[in-house]
Amino acid sequence: MRIRTTAKVASLATLAALALAACGAGSSSSGDSGSPAAVDGKGKTLSVLVNTNTLYPEQQKQWFSDMATKFKAKTGADLKYETFTSANEELQRIQTSVVSGQGPDVYSLGTTFTPTAVATGAFVQLGDDEWKKIGGKDRFNKATLGISGPSDKKLFGVPFVSRPFVMAYNKEILAAAGIDKPATTWDGLLEQAKKTTDASKGQYGLAISYKDNFDPWKFVWAMSVQAGNKIVDGDKAKLDDPAVKKAYETYFGWVTKDKVVNPAAVGWSNSQALAEFAAGKAAFFPMTTSNSIPTLDKSPLKDKYEYAIMPVAAPGDSSPKDGGTPAASILSGDNMVVADYSKNKDLAYAYMEMVTSKDEQLNYQKTFGDLPANAEGLKSLSSAPHMAAITEAAEKSFATPFTGAWGDIQLALLNVTVQSVPDLAAGNVPEATLNQRLKDAQDKAQSSLDRAGKQ
C-alpha cells in the first residue's frame, strides 16, 4: 500500500473536510470469528488518534484510561490516545504524518470521511489475514461495512460504532398540542412545529444547530436525495439542482420565515441544541443520535422523550417520491484505519479486536450512547428503551457516495450554511445570495470530482 510521497501530498488537497465527516477486553465474544493470536507488545507504544468528545469529555478521559489498562494487560504495550478538536487540526496532523512517514498508528474517522482518507493511499487495505486478527468480518453488523471501502472485496475501515440519525421528541409537548405521533414528511413536521411553538414561553417546535460543523449538510443531503437528486451522479456534481436549493430554503426558512426555531440557534452547535431540547424548550430535536440518551436520561426530560425516524418525504411531497431515495439517515458512525507507515500494525489489529468485542462495545454504548458495530452487541440492545426507532433508522440509512471528492463536496454543502449565518441572524437569506453560494459550491464540488477522477 505504499505509494509515492508526491502522490500522497497531492491527494491531501481533499482532506479539508475531516471533521465534517468524523467498547472483558482481550477475548473474542461468542459469535466472533475465532480467537486472534496473542501479540507481544512489551516495550512498544500504540498511538491512536480520535476526535475529542465534546458531549462527554470527562467520560472520554476515563475511557482512555480504562482502555490503556486493558490493552497493557492484553499485549504488554502502552496505549496513547491523541485527540483533535477541529478539521484544520486533524488535517495538519495527517499532512505531517503522511509526508514524514510517522505519527499515529490508528486513525478514527467519521464514515463519510473514509472515502477521502482512502483516496490518499496512506492507509492499509485489509485482507483476510488482517480481518482474522481483528476478529473476522462476521463480527460486525453487515450494514456498518457499507462504507468501509469502495467494494466488499476492497475494505480499509474497521467499523467502531454506528450512529444513525433520528429525531427526538417531547411526548408532553406533543400531547398538549393534540399530536399523536411525529410526521413522516418535512411539510408535516413543519406544521407540527408551528403547533408546538410558543415564543412567549420560550418554547419552539424545533431545536436546530445552524452553526454546527456536522449537522447542516446532512439535512440538505437528506432532503435532496429524497427529492431524487443524488448530489453526485457518476462524475457529475449536482449541487446546483433545484432540489438542493429547495432543501436550503426549507432548512433556513424554519428560523427566518416560519419562526419555529429559537433565533439564538443560528449560533448553536449540536450540544447547545441538545441542551435546549433537554431543558424542555423544544418539541422536536432532529438530526440527533443515540449518543443523546445519556444526556436526556439525566435531564428533566427523563421518561418524557422518545425517538422517531426523521421524515423520508422531501419538502413539497406528501409521500416518498418515485425515483427518490427514502433516506432516514446517512450511513453514519466511525471507522478505524491503520496508517501504512505504522511499525505497530499487529498491535493496531489487537487494539481493534479489543474495542470491537461485544463486551467493550456494550460498555461504550452504555457510556456514550453510540450503537455497537459488533453484530451480537447490537442484537442484544434490540429490546432496550428508545432503540426501536434507532434500529429502524439504521435499516433505512443510505451511504453517501464513495469518492475521494466527497470530503470537499461535504464541505461545500456545509459552507453554504456557514456563509449564510450572518444572513440568518439578520432574518433573511436573499435568493440571489443563495443562488451565488450554490454556484460556488457546485464549482468547487465539480472541480474536486474532476481531480479525483485523475488520481
C-alpha positions, 0 to 999 in steps of 0.5 A: 500500500505504499505509494509515492510521497508526491502522490500522497501530498497531492491527494491531501488537497481533499482532506479539508473536510475531516471533521465534517465527516468524523467498547472483558477486553482481550477475548473474542465474544461468542459469535466472533470469528475465532480467537486472534493470536496473542501479540507481544507488545512489551516495550512498544507504544500504540498511538491512536488518534480520535476526535475529542468528545465534546458531549462527554469529555470527562467520560472520554478521559476515563475511557482512555484510561480504562482502555490503556489498562486493558490493552497493557494487560492484553499485549504488554504495550502502552496505549496513547490516545491523541485527540483533535478538536477541529478539521484544520487540526486533524488535517495538519496532523495527517499532512505531517504524518503522511509526508514524514512517514510517522505519527499515529498508528490508528486513525478514527474517522467519521464514515463519510470521511473514509472515502477521502482518507482512502483516496490518499493511499496512506492507509492499509487495505485489509485482507483476510489475514488482517480481518482474522486478527481483528476478529473476522468480518462476521463480527460486525453488523453487515450494514456498518461495512457499507462504507468501509471501502469502495467494494466488499472485496476492497475494505480499509475501515474497521467499523467502531460504532454506528450512529444513525440519525433520528429525531427526538421528541417531547411526548408532553409537548406533543400531547398538549398540542393534540399530536399523536405521533411525529410526521413522516414528511418535512411539510408535516413536521413543519406544521407540527412545529408551528403547533408546538411553538410558543415564543412567549414561553420560550418554547419552539417546535424545533431545536436546530444547530445552524452553526454546527460543523456536522449537522447542516449538510446532512439535512440538505443531503437528506432532503435532496436525495429524497427529492431524487437528486443524488448530489453526485451522479457518476462524475457529475456534481449536482449541487446546483439542482433545484432540489438542493436549493429547495432543501436550503430554503426549507432548512433556513426558512424554519428560523427566518420565515416560519419562526419555529426555531429559537433565533439564538440557534443560528449560533448553536452547535449540536450540544447547545441544541441538545441542551435546549431540547433537554431543558424542555424548550423544544418539541422536536430535536432532529438530526440527533443520535443515540449518543443523546440518551445519556444526556436526556436520561439525566435531564428533566426530560427523563421518561418524557422523550422518545425517538422517531425516524426523521421524515423520508418525504422531501419538502413539497411531497406528501409521500416518498417520491418515485425515483427518490431515495427514502433516506432516514439517515446517512450511513453514519458512525466511525471507522478505524484505519491503520496508517501504512507507515505504522511499525505497530500494525499487529498491535493496531489489529489487537487494539481493534479486536479489543474495542470491537468485542461485544463486551467493550462495545456494550460498555461504550454504548452504555457510556456514550450512547453510540450503537455497537458495530459488533453484530451480537452487541447490537442484537442484544440492545434490540429490546432496550428503551428508545432503540426501536426507532434507532434500529429502524433508522439504521435499516433505512440509512443510505451511504453517501457516495464513495469518492475521494471528492466527497470530503470537499463536496461535504464541505461545500454543502456545509459552507453554504450554511456557514456563509449564510449565518450572518444572513440568518441572524439578520432574518433573511437569506436573499435568493440571489445570495443563495443562488451565488453560494450554490454556484460556488459550491457546485464549482468547487464540488465539480472541480474536486470530482474532476481531480479525483477522477485523475488520481 
